[in-house]
Amino acid sequence: MDELEFDECPACESGRIRHVRASIVHRRNGRAVRIPKAMYWKCADCGEQFYTMADMRRIEEYLDRHADQ
């Protein structure tokens, strides 16, 4: 299965999760890279952020294009 469907937070098991689009910062080769409009899941109760495989693929593609700039 390529895509995960989340119905609860993997950290606290709350059902109050949502798929959001926001800027995030990832580190690549020791450098912080800001990723605008990244998609991820976020728990309203504990704040945990987690990603589907498709979300991670888009983030990795962005990092591959922009991490050395």
NORFENGI-V319186 format. One record per backbone hydrogen bond with DSSP energy under -1.0 kcal/mol. NH is the residue of the N-H (numbers start at 1). CO is the residue of the C=O. E is the energy in kcal/mol with one decimal. If there is no record, write none. Layout:
# NORFENGI-V319186
((NH CO E) (NH CO E))
This chain:
# NORFENGI-V319186
((9 14 -2.9) (13 9 -1.8) (17 15 -1.6) (18 42 -1.8) (20 40 -3.4) (22 38 -2.3) (24 35 -2.0) (26 33 -2.5) (28 31 -2.8) (31 28 -1.8) (33 26 -3.4) (35 24 -3.5) (38 22 -1.8) (40 20 -2.1) (41 50 -3.4) (42 18 -2.3) (43 48 -2.2) (44 16 -3.3) (47 43 -1.2) (50 41 -2.3) (56 52 -2.4) (57 53 -2.4) (58 54 -2.1) (59 55 -2.1) (60 56 -2.9) (61 57 -2.5) (62 58 -2.1) (63 59 -2.7) (64 60 -2.6) (65 61 -1.6) (66 62 -2.2) (67 63 -2.5) (69 66 -1.4))
